[in-house]
Amino acid sequence: MQSTELIQFKLTGKRALVTGCASGIGLATAERLARSGAHVAMNDLSVDKLEREVARLTAEGLQVYAVPGDLSIAAQARAVASNALQHLSGLDYLINNAGAPLTKQPIPANDLDALSDEFWERVLRVNLMSAFWMTQALATALRQSKGAVVNTASIAAMTGGGSSAAYVTAKSGLVGLTRELARGLAPEVRVNAIAPGLVNSPWECSFGDLQSAAQSTVPLKRVGEPSDYAEVIVYLCAGGRYITGETLAVTGGVFI
C-alpha cells in the first residue's frame, strides 16, 4: 500500500475472509487488511492466480492463506468457510466480494432471449446466493466475535444498466439481503455493503473506455481504483460501529 495514505487501520489479531480476491477490489481489500495486521483467508475460483497472490504477500511476511473454491456451489461455499475457520481459529470480518457478470459484452435490456435459464441461475448463484451461503456458514463465528460483514454490490443495483438484467437483479437482491442479514444478525454482527461505480480492474465484461466515461460522468474525473473501494470496505469492518444494513455508493460523486 502507498505510504501517502492518511487513514491507518490497526487490526493486529483480527481475522478476515475475503472472497473473490485474486484481483481487483477483493485483492486490494485482502492486502489492506493484511498490511493492517489482520490474518486473512483469501478465496477465489482461479487457483493459480490466488496462489500467486498469496505467495507474493506471504513473502512479504503477511499472514494470508489460500482457501480456493467455487462459491456458486453451496457445498463448496460451506467447505471454504470451514477451511477458513481452521486457518484462522475464528472470524471477525467476512467480505463477500465474489461476483462476475458471466458475459464478455453487456447484454441489452431488450435482448430477453439472451438470458437463458442457465445464465440466470449461474449469475444468481455467483453474485447473490454465494453471499448468503457464506454468511450462513459463518454466522456463529461472527456472532462470537461481534464481527462484521461487508458485501460488494454494484451501482447497477441503484441505476440499472449493468452487464445484464440478471446481474442487475442479483446485485439488487444483494442490497436487500444486506438489510435482512443486518436485521437477522443484530445486535452482535453488523452487515453492510458497498456499491462500486467505475473500477480500474480486470473485468470479464468490457464497457469500453472507462477513463473517457469518468471524465464525462464522474465529478472526481477518474475511474475508481481497487484501493479506493478497499478502504471503504475495511472501514465498514473495523469502524462504523453504528452503521448496519446500509449500502454505501462509492462512485466518485456520480449522484451529486
C-alpha positions in Angstrom: 0.0 0.0 0.0 1.2 3.5 -0.6 2.8 5.4 2.3 0.9 8.5 1.4 -2.4 7.0 2.7 -3.7 9.1 5.6 -6.0 6.5 7.1 -4.3 3.7 9.0 -6.1 0.7 10.5 -4.7 -1.2 13.5 -6.1 -4.7 13.1 -3.5 -6.9 14.8 -5.2 -10.1 16.0 -8.2 -9.6 13.7 -9.2 -12.4 11.4 -10.8 -11.9 8.0 -12.1 -13.9 5.0 -12.2 -12.2 1.6 -13.9 -13.9 -1.3 -13.2 -13.3 -4.9 -9.8 -11.8 -4.2 -7.3 -13.0 -6.8 -7.5 -9.5 -8.4 -9.4 -6.1 -8.3 -11.3 -4.9 -5.3 -11.0 -8.3 -3.4 -7.2 -8.4 -3.7 -6.9 -4.8 -2.7 -9.1 -5.5 0.3 -7.2 -8.6 1.4 -3.9 -6.7 1.1 -5.2 -3.7 3.0 -6.4 -6.0 5.8 -3.2 -8.0 5.9 -1.0 -4.9 5.9 -3.0 -3.5 8.8 -2.1 -6.6 10.9 -5.0 -8.9 10.2 -4.8 -12.6 9.4 -6.6 -13.1 6.1 -8.0 -16.1 4.4 -8.2 -15.4 0.6 -10.7 -17.1 -1.6 -11.1 -17.3 -5.4 -12.2 -19.6 -8.1 -8.9 -19.2 -10.0 -6.5 -21.3 -8.0 -3.3 -20.3 -9.9 -3.9 -16.5 -9.6 -4.9 -16.9 -6.0 -1.8 -18.9 -5.1 0.4 -16.4 -6.9 -1.0 -13.5 -4.8 -0.9 -15.5 -1.6 2.8 -16.4 -2.3 3.6 -12.7 -3.0 2.0 -11.4 0.2 3.4 -14.3 2.3 6.9 -13.5 1.0 6.5 -10.0 2.5 5.7 -11.5 5.9 2.0 -11.0 5.8 -0.4 -13.6 7.3 -2.5 -14.8 4.4 -3.9 -18.2 3.5 -5.4 -19.6 0.3 -8.9 -21.1 0.6 -9.9 -21.7 -3.1 -13.4 -22.9 -4.1 -16.4 -22.2 -6.3 -18.8 -20.3 -4.0 -21.7 -20.7 -6.6 -22.0 -24.3 -5.3 -23.4 -24.4 -1.8 -21.3 -27.4 -0.6 -18.1 -25.7 -1.8 -19.0 -22.5 -0.2 -19.5 -24.2 3.2 -16.2 -26.1 2.7 -14.4 -22.8 2.1 -16.0 -21.3 5.2 -14.9 -24.4 7.3 -11.3 -24.2 5.8 -11.0 -20.5 6.6 -12.1 -21.1 10.2 -9.5 -23.9 10.5 -6.7 -21.5 9.3 -7.9 -18.5 11.4 -9.4 -20.1 14.5 -12.4 -17.8 14.3 -13.6 -14.9 12.3 -14.0 -11.1 12.8 -14.7 -9.9 9.3 -16.4 -11.5 6.3 -16.1 -9.7 2.9 -18.5 -11.2 0.3 -16.8 -9.9 -2.8 -17.1 -12.8 -5.1 -19.0 -11.9 -8.2 -19.0 -12.0 -12.0 -21.0 -10.7 -15.0 -20.5 -14.0 -16.9 -20.7 -12.2 -20.2 -17.9 -10.5 -22.2 -20.2 -7.8 -23.6 -23.2 -6.1 -22.0 -26.5 -7.7 -22.8 -29.0 -5.1 -23.9 -32.1 -4.9 -21.7 -34.3 -5.6 -24.7 -32.5 -8.8 -25.6 -34.6 -11.1 -23.4 -33.7 -14.2 -25.5 -30.0 -13.9 -24.5 -31.0 -14.5 -20.8 -31.2 -18.3 -20.7 -32.4 -20.2 -17.7 -28.8 -21.5 -17.2 -27.4 -17.9 -17.4 -29.9 -16.6 -14.8 -29.1 -19.5 -12.4 -25.4 -19.1 -12.7 -25.5 -15.3 -12.2 -27.7 -15.5 -9.2 -25.6 -18.2 -7.6 -22.3 -16.4 -8.1 -23.5 -12.8 -7.2 -26.2 -13.4 -4.6 -26.6 -16.9 -3.3 -22.8 -17.2 -2.5 -23.1 -14.3 -0.1 -25.9 -15.9 1.7 -24.2 -19.3 1.9 -21.0 -17.8 3.3 -22.7 -15.7 5.8 -25.0 -18.5 6.9 -22.0 -20.8 7.4 -20.0 -18.3 9.4 -22.8 -16.6 11.4 -21.9 -18.4 14.6 -18.2 -17.4 14.4 -19.2 -13.8 13.6 -21.6 -13.6 16.5 -18.9 -14.9 18.9 -16.5 -12.2 17.8 -19.2 -9.5 17.4 -17.8 -9.1 13.9 -18.9 -7.5 10.6 -19.9 -8.5 7.1 -19.4 -6.3 4.0 -20.9 -7.3 0.7 -19.8 -6.0 -2.7 -22.9 -4.9 -4.6 -22.9 -2.6 -7.6 -24.0 0.8 -8.6 -26.1 -1.0 -11.2 -28.4 -2.1 -8.4 -29.4 1.5 -8.0 -29.3 2.7 -11.6 -29.6 -0.3 -13.8 -27.7 -0.6 -17.0 -25.1 -3.1 -15.8 -23.8 -6.1 -17.8 -27.2 -7.7 -17.9 -30.7 -7.7 -16.4 -29.7 -10.9 -14.5 -26.6 -9.2 -13.0 -28.6 -6.0 -12.0 -31.2 -8.2 -10.4 -28.7 -10.3 -8.5 -26.9 -7.2 -7.2 -30.3 -5.6 -6.3 -31.0 -8.8 -4.4 -27.7 -8.5 -2.6 -28.7 -5.0 -1.4 -31.9 -6.5 0.0 -30.1 -9.4 1.5 -27.7 -7.0 3.2 -30.6 -5.4 5.0 -32.2 -8.7 6.0 -28.9 -10.1 7.3 -28.3 -7.0 9.3 -31.7 -7.5 10.9 -31.1 -11.2 11.5 -27.6 -10.9 12.9 -28.1 -7.8 15.1 -27.1 -6.8 17.6 -23.9 -8.9 17.6 -23.0 -8.5 13.9 -23.1 -5.5 11.6 -23.8 -6.2 7.9 -23.3 -3.5 5.2 -22.5 -3.3 1.5 -20.7 -1.0 -0.9 -22.0 -0.2 -4.4 -18.9 0.5 -6.5 -19.0 2.7 -9.6 -16.4 2.5 -12.3 -13.5 0.3 -11.3 -10.0 0.1 -12.8 -9.5 -3.6 -12.6 -9.7 -6.8 -14.8 -13.3 -7.5 -15.5 -14.8 -10.1 -17.8 -17.3 -7.7 -19.3 -16.0 -4.8 -21.4 -17.6 -1.4 -21.1 -15.3 0.5 -23.4 -13.1 3.4 -22.5 -13.8 3.8 -18.7 -11.5 6.9 -18.4 -13.4 8.8 -21.0 -16.7 7.8 -19.3 -15.3 9.0 -16.0 -14.3 12.4 -17.5 -17.8 13.0 -18.6 -19.9 11.5 -15.7 -17.8 11.4 -12.5 -17.2 14.7 -10.6 -13.8 13.5 -9.4 -12.8 12.9 -13.0 -11.2 9.5 -12.7 -12.0 5.8 -12.5 -12.1 4.3 -9.1 -9.0 2.3 -8.1 -9.5 -1.0 -6.2 -7.7 0.6 -3.2 -10.4 3.3 -3.1 -13.1 0.6 -2.6 -10.9 -1.5 -0.3 -10.5 1.5 2.1 -14.3 1.8 2.5 -14.7 -1.9 2.9 -12.1 -2.0 5.7 -13.7 1.0 7.4 -17.1 -0.7 7.4 -15.4 -3.7 9.0 -13.2 -2.0 11.6 -15.1 1.2 12.2 -18.6 2.5 11.6 -19.8 0.9 14.9 -23.3 2.4 14.5 -23.8 1.6 10.8 -25.6 -1.5 9.8 -28.0 -2.6 7.0 -26.7 0.2 4.7 -25.4 0.1 1.1 -22.8 2.8 0.5 -22.5 4.1 -3.0 -18.8 4.6 -3.8 -18.8 6.4 -7.2 -16.6 9.5 -7.2 -19.8 11.6 -6.8 -21.9 10.4 -9.7 -25.1 11.2 -7.9 -24.4 14.8 -7.0 
